[in-house]
Amino acid sequence: MKEFLIILFSVILIDNLVLSKFLGICSFIGLSKNLKNAMGMSAAVIFVMFVATAVTYPIFYGLLEPNGLSYLQTVIFILVIASVVQILEAILRKAFPPLYQGMGIYLPLITTNCAILGVMLINMTEGYTFLQAIFSSVGAGIGFMLAMFLFAGVRSKMEHSDIPHFMRGLPITFVAAAIVSVSFMGFKGIIENLFG
Amino acid sequence: MARKTSLGRELTKGVLRDNPLLILLLGLCPALAVTTSAINGLGMGVASTFVLVMSNLIVSLLRNVIPDKVRIPAYITIISSLVTMVQFVMQGYVPALNQALGIFIPLITVNCIILGRAEAFANRNTPLASVLDGLGMGIGFTVALFLIGATREILGNGSIFGYFLPFVGEGHMLKPIMIFAMPPGGFAVFGLLIAITQRLNNKFYARQPLGTMDRAHFPGSISARTDAAMHGVEQRFPEGASAAQVPGAVPETLKKDGKPIKEKDQQ
């Protein structure tokens, strides 16, 4: 149990997907303007993270690794992720229309989101067991959601502040992201203190 | 594309006018993650440039062969095979750089610049123009990565290409500002750099900088549906207008307190 808690704490707070690993920046900047879109995208990311890990893990350890083909992981993973997202989209549209309404439009964006492929590759390099890999991926998704949630709040405040003209728009957004990222650095050492 | 293109322009447009990183804001993840030093930035830029040029060439050669419906998976397969090749070469010849760039080498596969250029340019232009376009875009990306990396290395570590600057370091007058080498420094340096580039770009080309993900002027979209999703979300403000002046740009939090503005207008 303790090891899972450690994985969760470290991927959500310390090695936050967006703010310290820099994965999924495009959607972080592009979709955090409004809280509803930010949450829809994050929910879709968590969902795809879970399904993609459940599919890629057996492929890697059942098919690629025993045959000495692990160098093909990038090619195989990106194709698997793309097809999984397509299939998920079709299933959601038929079987769960309300869920599709909520996060359907974000699904195609996820295929080229480096967060998914990045986390899959990290899981394989870290040598996690299946359950650990699931925890790490879902935790990374939750970390993405937390960062999106915080940053959407920061951006809605920023719309009413008087920003110097040349910094308006994107430049100030990145500087604000830097400050949010500083706040996450405060979590360093939390694992040593909590779990000894 | 019906518009007449000159080969020289294809090569140079990527450097400042349409710089993929600083103006079009594509390929952000590697730009922020690996640019802790100038050499890392250069290495990443060169690796991406190689993949970009080769994928543009192959896509352009195969543009009449690949069926339109499966073009995106075909491009992804081409790009990821090229990336795997680059990874092998780097493991063999520059293992230290490969170690430093780590996971971001395989992640070149999902770099939006490469898929974007394949989709927007290479599949409707001649191989020569596509190669030049890829080279120009790659050079622009490399220059931008190098600038970010050099700034962060000088400020965060007090060195450039591994050589320490005078008067910096332990026991000297100046101490490096560690935070620039850490993640927050990446965001801050990048924010300031895009502010400067957009200013320069406005001055030289008298052209409005593009908003993030505003792909209306950048045809490198993954699919029409992707664009629809992005456009529903992002709204670009006219130059010089603050958020409050644009109708419909009131944040959701304010709308909840009063009636939404549109309904009020209708009554």
Boltz contact constraints between the chains, C-beta under 6 A:
constraints:
  - contact:
      token1: [A, 20]
      token2: [B, 183]
      max_distance: 6.0
  - contact:
      token1: [A, 22]
      token2: [B, 29]
      max_distance: 6.0
  - contact:
      token1: [A, 22]
      token2: [B, 32]
      max_distance: 6.0
  - contact:
      token1: [A, 22]
      token2: [B, 33]
      max_distance: 6.0
  - contact:
      token1: [A, 23]
      token2: [B, 29]
      max_distance: 6.0
  - contact:
      token1: [A, 25]
      token2: [B, 28]
      max_distance: 6.0
  - contact:
      token1: [A, 25]
      token2: [B, 29]
      max_distance: 6.0
  - contact:
      token1: [A, 26]
      token2: [B, 28]
      max_distance: 6.0
  - contact:
      token1: [A, 29]
      token2: [B, 212]
      max_distance: 6.0
  - contact:
      token1: [A, 30]
      token2: [B, 212]
      max_distance: 6.0
  - contact:
      token1: [A, 30]
      token2: [B, 213]
      max_distance: 6.0
  - contact:
      token1: [A, 31]
      token2: [B, 233]
      max_distance: 6.0
  - contact:
      token1: [A, 34]
      token2: [B, 252]
      max_distance: 6.0
  - contact:
      token1: [A, 37]
      token2: [B, 233]
      max_distance: 6.0
  - contact:
      token1: [A, 74]
      token2: [B, 80]
      max_distance: 6.0
  - contact:
      token1: [A, 74]
      token2: [B, 83]
      max_distance: 6.0
  - contact:
      token1: [A, 74]
      token2: [B, 84]
      max_distance: 6.0
  - contact:
      token1: [A, 74]
      token2: [B, 106]
      max_distance: 6.0
  - contact:
      token1: [A, 74]
      token2: [B, 109]
      max_distance: 6.0
  - contact:
      token1: [A, 75]
      token2: [B, 80]
      max_distance: 6.0
  - contact:
      token1: [A, 78]
      token2: [B, 76]
      max_distance: 6.0
  - contact:
      token1: [A, 78]
      token2: [B, 80]
      max_distance: 6.0
  - contact:
      token1: [A, 78]
      token2: [B, 109]
      max_distance: 6.0
  - contact:
      token1: [A, 105]
      token2: [B, 229]
      max_distance: 6.0
  - contact:
      token1: [A, 108]
      token2: [B, 225]
      max_distance: 6.0
  - contact:
      token1: [A, 108]
      token2: [B, 226]
      max_distance: 6.0
  - contact:
      token1: [A, 109]
      token2: [B, 226]
      max_distance: 6.0
  - contact:
      token1: [A, 112]
      token2: [B, 110]
      max_distance: 6.0
  - contact:
      token1: [A, 112]
      token2: [B, 222]
      max_distance: 6.0
  - contact:
      token1: [A, 114]
      token2: [B, 29]
      max_distance: 6.0
  - contact:
      token1: [A, 114]
      token2: [B, 107]
      max_distance: 6.0
  - contact:
      token1: [A, 114]
      token2: [B, 110]
      max_distance: 6.0
  - contact:
      token1: [A, 117]
      token2: [B, 110]
      max_distance: 6.0
  - contact:
      token1: [A, 118]
      token2: [B, 103]
      max_distance: 6.0
  - contact:
      token1: [A, 118]
      token2: [B, 107]
      max_distance: 6.0
  - contact:
      token1: [A, 121]
      token2: [B, 103]
      max_distance: 6.0
  - contact:
      token1: [A, 121]
      token2: [B, 106]
      max_distance: 6.0
  - contact:
      token1: [A, 156]
      token2: [B, 251]
      max_distance: 6.0
  - contact:
      token1: [A, 156]
      token2: [B, 253]
      max_distance: 6.0
  - contact:
      token1: [A, 159]
      token2: [B, 243]
      max_distance: 6.0
  - contact:
      token1: [A, 159]
      token2: [B, 251]
      max_distance: 6.0
  - contact:
      token1: [A, 166]
      token2: [B, 195]
      max_distance: 6.0
  - contact:
      token1: [A, 166]
      token2: [B, 199]
      max_distance: 6.0
  - contact:
      token1: [A, 167]
      token2: [B, 195]
      max_distance: 6.0
  - contact:
      token1: [A, 170]
      token2: [B, 194]
      max_distance: 6.0
  - contact:
      token1: [A, 170]
      token2: [B, 212]
      max_distance: 6.0
  - contact:
      token1: [A, 171]
      token2: [B, 191]
      max_distance: 6.0
  - contact:
      token1: [A, 171]
      token2: [B, 194]
      max_distance: 6.0
  - contact:
      token1: [A, 171]
      token2: [B, 195]
      max_distance: 6.0
  - contact:
      token1: [A, 174]
      token2: [B, 187]
      max_distance: 6.0
  - contact:
      token1: [A, 174]
      token2: [B, 190]
      max_distance: 6.0
  - contact:
      token1: [A, 174]
      token2: [B, 191]
      max_distance: 6.0
  - contact:
      token1: [A, 175]
      token2: [B, 188]
      max_distance: 6.0
  - contact:
      token1: [A, 175]
      token2: [B, 191]
      max_distance: 6.0
  - contact:
      token1: [A, 177]
      token2: [B, 187]
      max_distance: 6.0
  - contact:
      token1: [A, 178]
      token2: [B, 184]
      max_distance: 6.0
  - contact:
      token1: [A, 178]
      token2: [B, 187]
      max_distance: 6.0
  - contact:
      token1: [A, 178]
      token2: [B, 188]
      max_distance: 6.0
  - contact:
      token1: [A, 181]
      token2: [B, 183]
      max_distance: 6.0
  - contact:
      token1: [A, 181]
      token2: [B, 184]
      max_distance: 6.0
  - contact:
      token1: [A, 181]
      token2: [B, 187]
      max_distance: 6.0
  - contact:
      token1: [A, 182]
      token2: [B, 184]
      max_distance: 6.0
